[in-house]
Structures are given as C-alpha cells and as structure tokens.
Amino acid sequence: MTGLLTIVGLGPGDPRYLTPAASEALASATDIVGYGPYVDRVRDRPGLRRHASDNRVELDRARFALGLAADGARVAVVSGGDPGVFAMAAAVFEAVESGEPAWRGLDIRVEPGITAMLAAAARVGAPLGGDFCAMSLSDNLKPWEVVEARLRAALAADFVVALYNPISSARPWQLGAAFGIVSEIRRPDTPIILARAVGRPDERIRILPLAEVDSSMADMSTIVVIGASTTRLIERTAAGEPWVYTPRFYGVRP
C-alpha cells in the first residue's frame, strides 16, 4: 500500500506548542480527519481535503481514515494534546485490530503532542515532579465502578492524580463524586489545580485547597490536578498564584 496514516498531536492550543514533526505531517497530508474544532486548527491550503466529524464517533472516524489511507491518501488524523492520551491513537489501533486485514499493512505513525497535564503543570511549576498518574473520569467506555476503584487506588498510593474529561453536560455528577472520594483520603489543604484551556485565549488557572473546590469550577476544557501528600506551595514575592511542586524525594529528604 502506498498510503500513509499519521496520528498527529496538536498540543493544547497554542501553535508554538506544535512540534516540528507534527507540522511536517500536517504539511504533507492530502487529507485531515478529526473532531471539528481540531480540524479547524489546521491551516487550510489548496488541495487539502478536510473531514470533520462529531466528538463521539472515534471508531467511525478511525475506520474512515484507514480507508482513505488504504486508497493511497496521505492522511493526518488530528487530536488535541497528545494523540496517545485518551485520544485518537488508541481508536485507530482498535480499528486496525478489528477491521480489514489489509489495514495491517498500512504505514501508520504517531506524532506526539503536549498533553493537557504537562501544559498545565508547566504553567504552575512542577506538580508532577514526583510519581503521578492520569485518569479519565468519563464513564462512556468503562463503568463508573472501575473509575472509582482506580481513583481510590491512586489516592491511597499517594500519587499526584491528573483527571481528564472531568465533567460535561451529559456527565454532570462524576467530578463532584470524585472530589468526595478525594476528601475521604487527602487532607483539606491538599493543593488542587484547575487549568482550563491552557494555551488558548480563554485560559484560566486556579490553585485552591481541596476544601474550597467544587465541580462547578470545571468543564470539559479543564484538567484537574490533585496534589499528593508531599505536594507543596511556594508563595511568590510578587503578585500571582503560588508555585506548586511535588519534590522528587519522598518522606525525609535524603
């Protein structure tokens, strides 16, 4: 097969965060496939075919892109952030595994991007400086019981926890339930970072103690980072939010 399928991470929104390799993949593509707002972030040019679709049709989108590549197109499947973090890379390989045998002969590549938790962490300091994990609060593809069990395990292990897909109009209660679980295990003064739309014009970042947060402070454009027992705040001498960091060591400093 002569086609090519590249799954491209667009980063959090600021064009400066797009990697050179991702830019090259977009520049050489004949077809752009993705969720509408992500397709809109790719600069148009003569001859480029754009295929936008809804947010909840990932497998259909992946199969469509694979079909284009099988017909010889150079396809870029675009994702916000990193395509391998709760995004299109897994959907494409799921489609390959269950789809046409010929798709296994395609040239498929993944170009990484800056995922939301890394962009948010960079804004506030180094909250991911120790051990951490990332979870999606969405129960669209897994039962809430699994989400809750994993969250409790991560909190009990004292990881910093980054929560993706925290809340939406179709899932209005999960983040509140998650904060309730966190309150059972972490201290009330645990730092919570709510980073919305990092790298975009409507960016907003708040750092609050656990006792002062609630689910109304987040939406689907928000990444929520829950500090560990070792996560610290450093007040700045100038105005502004404190720095947040989690030391590399655990317990008594070596």
C-alpha positions in Angstrom: 0.0 0.0 0.0 1.2 3.5 -0.8 -0.9 5.4 1.6 0.2 6.8 4.9 -1.8 7.5 8.1 -0.2 9.7 10.7 -2.0 10.4 14.0 -1.0 13.9 15.0 -1.0 15.6 18.4 -1.8 19.3 18.0 -0.9 20.2 21.6 -3.1 22.2 24.0 -3.9 25.0 21.6 -1.0 27.5 21.3 0.6 27.0 17.8 4.0 27.4 19.5 3.4 24.0 21.2 3.1 22.2 17.9 6.2 20.1 17.3 8.1 20.4 14.1 7.5 16.7 13.3 3.7 17.2 13.7 3.9 20.3 11.5 5.6 18.3 8.8 3.0 15.6 8.9 0.2 18.2 8.5 2.1 19.9 5.7 2.4 16.7 3.7 -1.1 15.4 4.3 -3.6 15.2 1.5 -6.5 14.7 4.0 -7.1 15.9 7.5 -9.5 13.8 9.6 -10.7 14.7 13.1 -13.2 16.2 15.5 -14.4 19.5 14.0 -12.6 22.0 16.4 -9.3 20.2 15.9 -9.7 20.2 12.1 -10.3 23.9 12.3 -6.9 24.4 14.0 -5.1 23.1 10.9 -4.3 25.9 8.4 -6.1 25.4 5.1 -4.2 25.2 1.8 -5.1 24.4 -1.8 -5.7 20.7 -2.4 -6.1 19.8 1.2 -9.3 17.8 1.9 -10.8 18.3 5.4 -13.1 15.7 7.0 -14.6 16.9 10.3 -16.9 14.9 12.5 -18.5 14.8 15.9 -16.7 14.2 19.1 -18.2 10.8 19.9 -17.6 8.9 16.7 -13.9 8.0 17.2 -14.1 4.5 15.8 -16.1 5.6 12.7 -13.5 8.4 12.2 -10.6 5.9 12.5 -12.1 3.5 10.0 -12.8 6.3 7.6 -9.2 7.5 7.9 -7.8 4.0 7.4 -10.0 3.6 4.3 -8.6 6.8 2.8 -5.0 5.6 3.5 -5.7 2.2 2.0 -6.8 4.0 -1.2 -3.4 5.8 -1.3 -4.1 9.1 0.5 -1.6 10.7 3.0 -3.9 11.1 6.0 -3.4 13.1 9.2 -5.8 12.2 12.0 -5.6 15.1 14.4 -6.1 15.1 18.2 -5.8 17.9 20.7 -2.9 17.4 23.2 -1.2 14.1 22.7 -3.0 11.5 20.4 -2.0 8.6 22.7 -3.5 10.1 25.9 -7.3 9.4 25.9 -7.4 10.3 22.2 -7.3 9.0 18.6 -4.2 6.8 18.6 -5.9 4.1 20.6 -9.1 4.4 18.5 -7.1 3.9 15.3 -5.3 0.8 16.5 -8.6 -0.6 17.9 -10.0 -0.2 14.4 -6.9 -1.8 12.8 -7.2 -4.8 15.2 -10.9 -5.4 14.5 -11.0 -4.2 10.9 -9.9 -5.0 7.4 -6.9 -7.4 7.3 -5.3 -5.1 4.6 -5.1 -2.2 7.1 -2.3 -4.1 9.0 -0.1 -3.5 6.0 -0.5 0.3 6.2 2.3 2.7 7.2 0.8 4.1 10.4 2.8 6.6 12.5 2.1 8.6 15.7 3.4 12.1 16.2 3.2 13.1 19.9 2.0 16.3 21.3 2.0 18.2 24.6 -0.9 16.7 26.6 -3.0 18.9 28.9 -1.5 17.8 32.2 2.0 18.7 31.0 0.9 22.1 29.7 -0.9 22.8 33.0 2.0 21.6 35.1 4.4 23.9 33.3 2.2 26.9 34.0 2.2 26.4 37.8 5.7 24.9 38.5 6.4 21.2 38.9 3.4 19.4 40.4 4.3 16.3 38.5 7.8 16.2 39.9 7.2 13.1 41.9 5.2 10.0 40.9 1.9 10.7 39.2 -0.9 9.1 37.2 -3.5 10.2 34.8 -7.2 9.1 34.6 -10.2 9.9 32.6 -13.4 10.5 34.6 -15.6 9.6 31.6 -17.7 6.5 32.1 -18.7 6.4 28.4 -16.3 3.5 27.7 -15.8 1.9 31.2 -18.1 1.5 34.2 -18.0 4.2 36.9 -17.2 1.4 39.4 -13.9 0.9 37.6 -13.2 4.7 37.6 -13.9 4.9 41.3 -11.7 1.8 42.2 -8.8 3.2 40.2 -9.1 6.7 41.7 -9.2 5.2 45.3 -6.1 3.1 44.5 -4.2 6.1 43.0 -5.0 8.2 46.0 -4.2 5.5 48.5 -0.8 5.1 46.8 -0.2 8.9 47.2 0.2 9.7 43.5 -0.4 13.1 42.2 -3.5 12.5 40.0 -4.4 14.3 36.8 -8.1 14.0 35.9 -9.1 14.3 32.2 -12.7 14.6 30.9 -13.8 15.7 34.4 -17.3 16.9 33.7 -19.8 17.6 30.9 -23.5 18.4 30.4 -24.1 14.7 29.8 -22.0 13.7 32.8 -22.7 16.4 35.4 -22.1 14.4 38.6 -18.8 12.5 38.3 -16.4 15.3 39.3 -18.4 16.0 42.4 -18.3 12.3 43.3 -14.6 12.3 42.6 -13.9 15.2 44.9 -16.0 13.4 47.6 -13.6 10.4 47.3 -10.6 12.7 47.4 -11.9 14.3 50.6 -12.1 10.9 52.3 -8.4 10.3 51.6 -6.5 13.6 51.3 -6.1 16.5 53.7 -8.4 19.5 53.3 -5.4 21.7 52.4 -4.3 19.4 49.5 -3.5 21.7 46.5 -5.9 21.3 43.6 -5.1 22.8 40.2 -7.9 23.6 37.8 -6.4 24.5 34.5 -8.8 25.4 31.7 -8.0 25.9 28.0 -4.2 26.1 28.6 -2.5 27.7 25.7 -5.7 29.3 24.3 -7.0 32.9 24.6 -9.6 31.9 27.3 -7.0 30.1 29.5 -7.8 30.2 33.2 -5.8 28.5 36.0 -6.8 28.4 39.6 -5.0 26.8 42.6 -7.1 26.1 45.6 -7.1 23.8 48.7 -9.3 20.8 48.4 -11.7 22.2 51.0 -12.6 25.1 48.7 -13.1 23.3 45.3 -16.4 22.1 43.8 -17.4 20.7 40.5 -18.9 24.0 39.2 -15.3 25.3 38.7 -14.5 22.9 35.8 -15.8 21.9 32.4 -14.6 19.6 29.6 -11.8 22.0 28.7 -10.4 21.7 32.3 -7.7 19.4 33.5 -7.8 18.8 37.3 -4.6 18.0 39.1 -4.8 16.7 42.6 -1.7 17.1 44.8 -0.1 14.3 46.8 0.7 14.5 50.5 4.1 15.8 49.5 2.9 18.5 47.1 3.9 22.0 48.2 3.1 25.6 47.5 5.8 28.3 47.3 4.3 31.8 47.7 5.8 34.4 45.3 7.1 37.7 46.5 5.3 39.3 43.5 1.6 39.1 42.9 0.1 36.0 41.4 -0.7 32.4 42.2 1.9 30.4 44.1 4.2 27.9 42.5 3.2 24.3 43.0 5.7 21.5 43.1 6.0 17.9 44.2 9.5 17.0 45.4 11.4 14.2 43.7 12.1 12.6 47.1 9.5 11.0 49.4 9.5 11.4 53.2 12.6 12.7 54.8 14.9 14.5 52.3 17.9 12.3 51.5 
